[in-house]
Amino acid sequence: MIRRSLAIVAALALASCAVGPDFQKPAAPAGAGYTPEKLADTASTDIAGGAAQHFAVGQDIPGEWWTLFHSPALNALVTEALAHNPDLAAAQASLREARETALASEGGLFPSINGSVQHERERFNGASIGNPKSSGIFSFNTAEVTVAYSPDVFGGVRRGVEAAEAAADYQRFQLEAAYLTLTSNVVGAAVQEASLRAQIAATQEIVKAESDQLGLLNRQFELGAVARSAVLQQAATLAQEKATLPPLEKQLAQQRDRIAALAGRFPNQPPGQTFELASLTLPQDVPVSLPSRLVEQRPDVRAAEATLHQASAEIGVAISNMLPQFPLSADIGTEATELGSLFSSGTGIWSVVAGVTQPLFRGGTLLHEKRAADAAFDAAAAQYRGTVLTAFQNVADSLRALQSDADALQADTAAERSSAESLDLARDQYRLGAVSYLTLLNAETTYQQTRIALVQAQAARYADTAALFQALGGGWWHRTDVAQNQSGN
């Protein structure tokens, strides 16, 4: 009888299928692209960081994309950040947790086996059996093994395992997103530091020039060649220019603190690397993934896909909860009043229990849980589509930014050179008395503005190039470091 029951249960388990939808991986969006027109090379300018950039459509992105800036200091800083940043360590731990949870869920596919040994000492009263004069004390010993198993006939457990594995996939791509965000933040912080240093250097040069001009005006005033008002105006201009230095120095100090935090350091222990725009090389051949590949390469899209997969599996779990369950249990052991006789002949006991449990009335709970699972899937599907649209928008925005950055650098370079020539001319004419001091002051103000704008335009090209690599997924699929090995494939 026991063998017959086990055979029936095994046959049901083997013949069963998992209820609920089988997850279908979303296809790459048809006809999707980054720009309506064909990508063209950016404009070029004969200045540092002004080279034209060519968009190599279809070229793969290297896993260590930051090395394309050819900065040993930047490479060293990124390596340190990957080794010591706590956000990345937290993401790795969350992935390990999710994977262990998925493995734990597989236990429901197997029987549970428990062993027990029990010793009882009991005094009985014969009144319970109609003989009040009969009483006594005795010992009772039991040793047994219990096996319980509920065959996964409708696949509810398997769908639960599938959902847990999808949750682990989600954490895997959250790790990849954390990796990409960290490396992008490090590169962006380095570029911003370089930009601030260049702005400070430019401002210091302007301050020196303004100080020299003030000295000249003071000498001219002493000779009676200029009015006192011109000296005062120049002093005010110099003071205003000096006033722009402390905010820039504050930003630089805060940027250094940010870089230290990204590298897993305290502010009083900043990394030894410092960054200048001249130490960075602008990548000229910029790889751009094919639009059909973007959904495979963006960690946020893959994470949204994993959430969709999990929601699909949860529908199967909800359906399975509405269907019959077939619990099976068996006990085998021995019972004896003496411990030494526990395994003697004739003390054996056993039992086999098989049953069917069908939910009949739960107040609508199971039905509404199924509907909730359907709604969760619809929400995950909509969120997936939104994530895909955002991914394409990010790439398109970065491509537009690089085109505009090149045009802006070209314009700012021309403006800076023109304003420098105009300032030189105004100074010469002022010394000859051909123009008023107000004309010279306007030329100085224009030059100051165009000089700082030029530095910012140079930095923008580096920053937006890094943003494009981030928008394209950052080449995480080529990584061979420890974090990738932990995430699995």
Buried (B, 14 or more C-beta within 10 A) or exposed (E): EEEEBBEBBEEBBEEBEBBBBEBEEBEBBEEBBBEEEEBEEBBBBEBEBBBEBBBEBEEBBBBBBBBBBEBEBBBBBBBBBBEEBEBBBEBBEBBBEBBEBBEEBBEBBEEEEEEEEEEEEEEEEEEEEEEEEEEEEEEEBBBBEBBBBBBBBBBBBBBBBBBBBBBBBBBBBBBBBBBBBBBBBBBBBBBBBBBBBBBBBBBBEBBEBBBEBBEBBBEBBEEEEBEEEBBEBBBEBBEEBBEBBEEBEEBBEEBBBBBBBBBBBEEEEBBEBBBBBEBBBBBBEBBBBBBBBBBBBBBBBBBBBBBBBBBBBBBBBBBBBBBEBBBBBBBBBBBBEEEEBBEEEEBEEEEBEBEEEEEEEEEEEBEEBBEEBBEBBEEBBEBBBEBBEBBBEBBBBBBEBBBBBBBBBBBBBEBBEEBBEBBEBBBEBBEEEEBEBEBBBBBBBBBBEBBBBBBBBBBBBBBBBBBBBBBBBBBBBEBEEEBBEBBEE
